[in-house]
Amino acid sequence: MKRKIYFFSHFPPPVHGFSNVNQFIYNKLITGGLEVKRFSFVSSSKNTAIFYLKRILKAVYATLLVLKHLFSSRDDIFYMPVSGGAGMIFEALPWIFSGLSFKKSIMHHHSFQYCYKRSFMMGMMQKFNQKNTYNVFLCHCHYEAFKKNYAINSDNVYIIGNEMTLEAAAAAGGVLPVASAEKMLTIGHLSNLSAEKGFYIFCDLVEKLASTGKNIRFELAGPAGDAAITSRITELQAKFPANFIYRGSLYGEQKNDWYRALDFFVFPSVYKNETFPLVIVEAILLGVIPLTTNIACIPEYNNKAFTFSPDDFTAGAANVILTGYDDEAYYETLKAKLADTKRKAELTSKKELEDIMHLFKN
């Protein structure tokens, strides 16, 4: 009997890093010839009470599906990318009973939230750990933070970062030229725009660089769901009408083209539960120098020369950009570091994809 993968998690919409990674893995399993039973915990409703009622009903249904599998093939695999916070309430019972029903249960971690501080729900889910349970972490520091708070079987641990989703093919197409007849640099920021993801730090950097009088263009992209953020965007558009451009949400090849037009990608996240932002690796693979904070998993895959502490980010990033503007040789050394980082990312991406497919197939 053919092995089945029971894939219980969140899928787009909404579109964000967690759901995108889930969709990528699901697609890879299908194209790899595996049979996948997909279940989504996502529910939508404008009414809060109805929203949570739907979530509860989905959790009950998910538990029943897992229990029903007690009478099915023991060769099947249960896979759950787990939520970072309260969502674990709805995932706990399906996960616990999966240990009784499946050959292998795989928990994929995408958050630091329960790693920095012990979570009762995660503790309960790990307490029912069986020898057939596997844990997947995004980087070594993610795993180290987790095991300080929970007992875990180190033999069944995989370190698989989000670089696996960004295969070399994603970088197809030439990078747009940096300079035209007039010397210019283009600086960009893309995220679900928020204070936590560094929007206001990016704005401070825009103000600092624009005050130098150098020919620098600023590109901002991503949804702005907050009135204060929208107001700040409008302010910068009015202040720098020729140099500050807001693109809104970008997807697919439109987003790739946006990256290719940049010289520097700025991602100064201060999000306390940050893990492995996909946008940084997207920038690396598309030939853009990523200037980032040095939090969470980021230092494990971004070049040290491109990372700064949150407190020093604006000054450090401005210094790199302005030196690169004035000194062509320095800019070329940055591009060489980027090329080395990109080669490592491409090799890592290939290995990580092989690792996760091996986990499902063996």
C-alpha positions as CSV (number, residue, x, y, z in Angstrom):
1,M,0.0,0.0,0.0
2,K,1.3,3.4,-1.0
3,R,2.5,5.6,1.9
4,K,0.4,8.7,2.6
5,I,1.5,12.0,4.1
6,Y,-1.0,13.6,6.4
7,F,-0.2,17.3,6.2
8,F,-1.9,19.4,8.9
9,S,-1.1,23.1,9.0
10,H,-1.9,26.6,7.5
11,F,-2.0,27.3,3.7
12,P,-2.4,30.6,1.8
13,P,-4.4,32.8,2.1
14,P,-3.3,34.7,4.0
15,V,0.1,35.0,2.3
16,H,3.1,35.1,4.7
17,G,6.3,33.2,5.2
18,F,4.8,30.4,7.3
19,S,2.0,29.6,4.8
20,N,4.3,30.0,1.8
21,V,6.8,27.5,3.2
22,N,3.9,25.1,3.8
23,Q,2.6,25.5,0.3
24,F,6.1,25.0,-1.1
25,I,6.6,21.7,0.8
26,Y,3.2,20.5,-0.2
27,N,3.9,21.1,-3.9
28,K,7.3,19.3,-3.6
29,L,5.6,16.3,-2.0
30,I,3.0,16.1,-4.8
31,T,5.6,16.5,-7.6
32,G,7.8,13.9,-5.8
33,G,5.0,11.3,-6.3
34,L,3.8,11.1,-2.7
35,E,0.2,11.0,-1.8
36,V,-0.7,13.9,0.5
37,K,-3.9,14.3,2.6
38,R,-4.0,18.1,3.3
39,F,-5.8,19.7,6.2
40,S,-5.8,23.4,7.0
41,F,-6.4,24.8,10.4
42,V,-7.1,28.3,8.8
43,S,-10.6,29.7,9.1
44,S,-11.9,33.1,8.2
45,S,-14.8,35.2,9.5
46,K,-15.3,38.9,10.3
47,N,-17.1,37.9,13.4
48,T,-14.6,37.0,16.2
49,A,-16.9,34.5,17.9
50,I,-17.6,32.7,14.7
51,F,-13.9,32.7,13.8
52,Y,-13.0,30.9,17.0
53,L,-15.9,28.6,16.8
54,K,-14.7,27.5,13.3
55,R,-11.2,27.0,14.7
56,I,-12.6,24.8,17.5
57,L,-14.6,22.7,15.1
58,K,-11.6,22.3,12.8
59,A,-9.5,21.2,15.7
60,V,-12.1,18.6,16.7
61,Y,-12.4,17.4,13.1
62,A,-8.6,17.2,12.9
63,T,-8.5,15.0,16.0
64,L,-11.1,12.7,14.7
65,L,-9.2,12.3,11.4
66,V,-6.1,11.3,13.4
67,L,-8.0,8.9,15.6
68,K,-9.7,7.4,12.5
69,H,-6.2,6.6,11.2
70,L,-5.7,4.1,14.1
71,F,-7.4,1.6,11.8
72,S,-5.4,2.5,8.7
73,S,-1.9,1.9,7.4
74,R,0.9,2.3,10.0
75,D,3.3,3.2,7.3
76,D,1.8,6.7,6.9
77,I,3.4,9.9,8.2
78,F,1.9,12.8,10.1
79,Y,3.4,16.2,9.5
80,M,2.6,19.4,11.4
81,P,4.3,22.8,11.1
82,V,3.3,24.1,14.5
83,S,2.0,27.6,15.3
84,G,4.0,30.0,17.5
85,G,1.4,31.0,20.0
86,A,-2.2,30.4,20.9
87,G,-2.7,28.4,17.7
88,M,-1.1,25.4,19.5
89,I,-4.3,25.1,21.5
90,F,-6.0,23.8,18.4
91,E,-3.1,21.7,17.3
92,A,-2.3,19.9,20.5
93,L,-4.7,17.0,20.4
94,P,-4.2,16.0,16.8
95,W,-0.4,16.1,17.5
96,I,-0.6,14.0,20.7
97,F,-2.8,11.3,19.1
98,S,-0.6,11.2,16.0
99,G,2.0,9.4,18.0
100,L,-0.3,6.5,18.4
101,S,-1.5,6.3,14.8
102,F,1.4,7.0,12.5
103,K,4.8,5.5,11.7
104,K,6.4,8.9,12.0
105,S,5.2,12.2,13.3
106,I,7.1,15.3,12.2
107,M,6.8,18.7,14.0
108,H,8.2,21.6,11.9
109,H,9.1,24.7,14.1
110,H,8.8,28.2,12.6
111,S,8.8,30.3,15.7
112,F,11.1,31.4,18.6
113,Q,8.1,32.4,20.7
114,Y,8.0,29.2,22.7
115,C,11.7,28.7,22.6
116,Y,12.7,31.8,24.6
117,K,10.1,31.2,27.2
118,R,8.7,27.7,28.1
119,S,5.2,27.2,26.8
120,F,2.8,24.9,28.6
121,M,1.2,23.8,25.3
122,M,4.5,23.0,23.7
123,G,5.6,21.3,26.8
124,M,2.5,19.1,26.8
125,M,3.0,18.3,23.1
126,Q,6.6,17.3,23.6
127,K,5.8,15.3,26.8
128,F,3.9,12.8,24.7
129,N,7.0,12.4,22.5
130,Q,7.5,8.9,21.1
131,K,10.6,7.5,19.6
132,N,8.9,8.0,16.2
133,T,8.7,11.7,16.6
134,Y,10.9,14.1,14.6
135,N,11.5,17.8,15.2
136,V,12.6,20.2,12.4
137,F,14.3,23.5,13.3
138,L,15.2,26.4,11.1
139,C,18.8,26.9,12.3
140,H,21.1,25.7,15.1
141,C,20.4,28.6,17.4
142,H,16.7,27.7,17.0
143,Y,17.3,24.2,18.2
144,E,19.6,25.3,21.0
145,A,17.0,27.7,22.4
146,F,14.3,25.0,22.2
147,K,16.2,22.3,24.0
148,K,16.9,24.6,27.0
149,N,13.2,24.4,27.8
150,Y,12.0,21.0,26.5
151,A,13.3,17.4,26.7
152,I,13.9,16.2,23.1
153,N,15.4,13.2,21.3
154,S,18.5,14.7,19.7
155,D,18.8,11.7,17.3
156,N,15.5,12.7,15.6
157,V,16.4,16.4,15.0
158,Y,16.8,18.0,11.6
159,I,18.1,21.5,10.9
160,I,16.4,22.7,7.7
161,G,16.2,26.4,7.0
162,N,13.8,28.2,4.7
163,E,16.5,28.4,2.0
164,M,15.2,25.2,0.6
165,T,12.2,27.1,-0.8
166,L,14.5,29.3,-2.9
167,E,16.0,27.1,-5.5
168,A,18.6,28.4,-8.0
169,A,16.0,28.7,-10.7
170,A,14.4,31.6,-8.7
171,A,17.4,33.7,-9.6
172,A,17.0,33.2,-13.3
173,G,17.3,36.4,-15.3
174,G,20.0,39.0,-15.3
175,V,20.3,41.5,-12.5
176,L,19.5,45.0,-13.8
177,P,22.5,47.3,-14.1
178,V,23.3,49.3,-11.0
179,A,24.2,52.6,-12.6
180,S,23.1,54.5,-15.7
181,A,24.8,57.6,-17.2
182,E,24.2,59.2,-13.8
183,K,25.6,57.6,-10.7
184,M,22.7,56.2,-8.5
185,L,22.0,53.6,-5.9
186,T,18.7,52.0,-5.2
187,I,17.7,51.0,-1.7
188,G,14.6,48.8,-0.9
189,H,12.6,47.4,1.9
190,L,9.8,44.8,1.6
191,S,7.7,43.1,4.2
192,N,4.2,43.1,5.8
193,L,5.0,46.7,6.8
194,S,5.2,47.0,10.6
195,A,7.3,48.5,13.3
196,E,8.5,45.0,14.3
197,K,9.7,44.2,10.8
198,G,11.7,47.5,10.7
199,F,9.5,49.9,8.7
200,Y,10.3,52.9,10.9
201,I,14.0,52.1,11.0
202,F,13.9,52.0,7.2
203,C,12.2,55.4,7.2
204,D,15.0,56.8,9.5
205,L,17.6,55.5,7.1
206,V,15.7,57.1,4.2
207,E,15.9,60.5,6.0
208,K,19.5,60.1,6.8
209,L,20.6,59.1,3.3
210,A,18.4,61.7,1.6
211,S,20.0,64.5,3.7
212,T,23.4,63.8,2.1
213,G,22.2,65.1,-1.3
214,K,23.5,62.0,-3.1
215,N,21.5,60.4,-5.9
216,I,19.8,57.6,-4.0
217,R,16.4,56.1,-4.8
218,F,14.2,54.5,-2.2
219,E,11.9,51.6,-3.0
220,L,9.3,50.4,-0.5
221,A,7.0,47.4,-1.1
222,G,4.5,45.4,1.0
223,P,1.0,45.9,2.4
224,A,0.4,48.8,4.8
225,G,-2.5,47.9,7.0
226,D,-1.8,50.5,9.7
227,A,-3.0,54.1,9.5
228,A,0.2,55.4,11.1
229,I,2.3,53.5,8.6
230,T,0.2,54.8,5.7
231,S,0.6,58.4,7.0
232,R,4.4,58.0,7.2
233,I,4.6,56.7,3.7
234,T,2.5,59.7,2.5
235,E,4.9,62.0,4.4
236,L,8.0,60.6,2.7
237,Q,6.4,60.6,-0.7
238,A,5.6,64.3,-0.3
239,K,9.1,65.1,1.1
240,F,11.0,63.1,-1.6
241,P,8.7,62.9,-4.6
242,A,11.4,62.1,-7.1
243,N,13.3,59.5,-5.0
244,F,10.8,57.7,-2.7
245,I,8.5,55.2,-4.4
246,Y,5.9,53.0,-2.7
247,R,4.9,49.9,-4.7
248,G,2.3,48.2,-2.5
249,S,2.1,44.4,-2.5
250,L,4.2,42.6,-5.0
251,Y,4.1,38.9,-5.9
252,G,5.8,36.4,-8.2
253,E,7.9,37.7,-11.1
254,Q,6.8,41.3,-10.4
255,K,8.5,40.9,-7.0
256,N,11.6,39.3,-8.5
257,D,11.9,42.2,-11.0
258,W,11.6,44.6,-8.0
259,Y,14.5,42.9,-6.3
260,R,16.7,43.0,-9.4
261,A,16.4,46.7,-9.6
262,L,18.0,47.2,-6.1
263,D,21.5,47.6,-5.0
264,F,20.8,47.1,-1.3
265,F,17.9,45.4,0.4
266,V,17.2,46.7,3.9
267,F,15.5,44.4,6.5
268,P,16.0,45.8,10.0
269,S,13.7,43.5,11.8
270,V,13.3,43.9,15.6
271,Y,10.5,41.3,15.8
272,K,11.0,39.4,19.1
273,N,9.9,36.1,17.6
274,E,11.8,36.5,14.3
275,T,13.1,33.3,12.8
276,F,14.2,32.9,9.2
277,P,12.8,35.7,6.9
278,L,12.4,34.5,3.4
279,V,12.8,38.0,1.9
280,I,16.5,38.1,2.9
281,V,17.3,34.9,1.0
282,E,15.2,36.1,-1.9
283,A,17.4,39.2,-2.1
284,I,20.6,37.1,-1.8
285,L,19.6,34.8,-4.7
286,L,18.6,37.7,-6.9
287,G,21.9,39.5,-6.5
288,V,21.0,42.2,-3.9
289,I,23.2,43.1,-0.9
290,P,21.0,42.5,2.2
291,L,21.6,44.8,5.1
292,T,19.9,43.3,8.2
293,T,19.8,43.1,11.9
294,N,21.6,40.2,13.6
295,I,18.7,38.6,15.4
296,A,17.3,35.0,15.4
297,C,18.6,32.7,12.5
298,I,19.7,35.6,10.3
299,P,23.5,35.6,11.3
300,E,23.6,31.9,10.3
301,Y,23.0,32.6,6.7
302,N,23.6,36.3,6.0
303,N,27.2,37.6,5.7
304,K,28.6,39.1,8.8
305,A,29.6,42.3,6.9
306,F,25.9,42.8,6.2
307,T,24.5,42.5,9.7
308,F,24.2,45.0,12.5
309,S,22.7,45.1,16.0
310,P,19.2,46.8,16.1
311,D,20.6,49.7,18.1
312,D,23.4,50.4,15.5
313,F,21.5,49.5,12.4
314,T,20.8,53.0,10.9
315,A,24.4,54.2,11.4
316,G,26.0,51.0,10.3
317,A,23.8,50.5,7.2
318,A,24.2,54.2,6.2
319,N,27.9,53.9,6.4
320,V,28.0,50.8,4.2
321,I,25.7,52.4,1.6
322,L,27.5,55.8,1.5
323,T,30.9,54.2,1.3
324,G,29.7,52.0,-1.5
325,Y,28.3,55.1,-3.3
326,D,31.7,57.0,-3.0
327,D,34.1,54.1,-3.4
328,E,33.6,51.8,-6.4
329,A,36.3,49.3,-5.1
330,Y,34.6,49.0,-1.8
331,Y,31.3,48.4,-3.5
332,E,32.9,45.6,-5.6
333,T,34.2,44.0,-2.4
334,L,30.6,44.0,-1.1
335,K,29.4,42.3,-4.3
336,A,32.1,39.7,-4.0
337,K,30.9,38.9,-0.4
338,L,27.4,38.7,-1.8
339,A,28.4,36.3,-4.5
340,D,30.0,34.0,-1.9
341,T,26.9,34.2,0.3
342,K,24.8,33.4,-2.7
343,R,26.9,30.3,-3.6
344,K,26.5,29.0,-0.1
345,A,22.7,29.7,-0.1
346,E,22.3,27.8,-3.3
347,L,24.2,24.8,-2.0
348,T,22.3,24.9,1.3
349,S,19.0,25.1,-0.5
350,K,19.7,22.0,-2.5
351,K,20.9,20.0,0.6
352,E,17.9,21.2,2.7
353,L,15.4,20.1,0.1
354,E,17.1,16.7,-0.2
355,D,17.0,16.4,3.7
356,I,13.3,17.2,4.0
357,M,12.3,14.9,1.2
358,H,14.5,12.1,2.7
359,L,12.6,12.7,6.0
360,F,9.3,12.0,4.3
361,K,10.4,9.1,2.1
362,N,12.3,7.0,4.6
